[in-house]
Amino acid sequence: MPVLAFLKLIRLPNLLMIILTQVLVKYFLFEPFNIATVLNHFNFSLLVLSMISLAAAGNIINDIYDIAADKINKPQKLIISQKISEKIAWNWFIALNIIGVGIGFYLSNIVGKPSFVALFILPSAFLYFYATQIKGTVLVGNLVVSVMVAMIIVMVGIFDLVPSITPKNLSTQKVIFLILLDYGIFAFLVNFLREMVKDQEDITGDYNAGYNTLPVLLGRGRTNFIIFIIALLPLLGVLYYLYTYLYESRAAMLYIMFAVVAPLLYFLVKIVGAETKKDFHHLSLVLKLILAAGIFSIGLYRFVLL
């Protein structure tokens, strides 16, 4: 099996982003503030491995059931059936799910919360259900994927913070966990926008594959308007966050203004007139950079709050 093709299949850059996100939460948000946590370095590494295993499995099953649409939308990037057989892809999907859920079972018992294993089983099931049943359902597939993206951030808090909560540290733990939730909401909204933009980009293949995406049902013009309205939510949320929490740190404010707010404004301007596949591909990349920039800002809290 070609190694390069496999790395493209599991979306290596996206997996590296998951690793970076969780490392930022653990070592640039929790540790600088001496937050009580339960995961040592080894167990945290296992949590990260579990998350990237489940994400990689989700990418594989998505491509397995997307062959027909991909032959039209991006034939030059088709991997399954061209470079990797469908049988091998299925074997990797099963193996990665076993690794992800197996580690989740171990970690859930380590932190004394056996029921937390459901947080690994459900993403595995939902990603399979998404690819096989609801990918072409209006907005539902977009919502499922976006929730999964948000959970990448929140899962560190659930496994590292929640089991260590005591009556004495409740207020501190709550503040940090709420910060994670805010980032989770931001990640959800930006990724939801990106999924909608990708539907715009892939309208031809999705139509031929029988997917009932929003652009297929409403057309690109109406969908652009809906995307514009939804894009106001993360923009307003970031501006509120700036005014409420970061106004005392000039460096943090400048970073957020130039790396997040300015690109969001650019996106709002461009989405109104976007028409071609090239336009939507460009805007999808812009949203990906906005999401990355927003997550990188987790590393700023040690300078803002300390």
Secondary structure, 3 states (H helix, E strand, C coil): CCHHHHHHHCCHHHHHHHHHHHHHHHHHHHHHHCCCCCCCHHHHHHHHHHHHHHHHHHHHHHHHCCHHHHHHHCHHHCCECCCECHHHHHHHHHHHHHHHHHHHHHHHHHCCCHHHHHHHHHHHHHHHHHHHHHCCCCCHHHHHHHHHHHHHHHHHHHHHCHHHCCCCCHHHHHHHHHHHHHHHHHHHHHHHHHHHHHHHHCHHHHHHHCCCCHHHHHCHHHHHHHHHHHHHHHHHHHHHHHHHHHCCCHHHHHHHHHHHHHHHHHHHHHHHHCCCHHHHHHHHHHHHHHHHHHHHHHHHHHHHHC
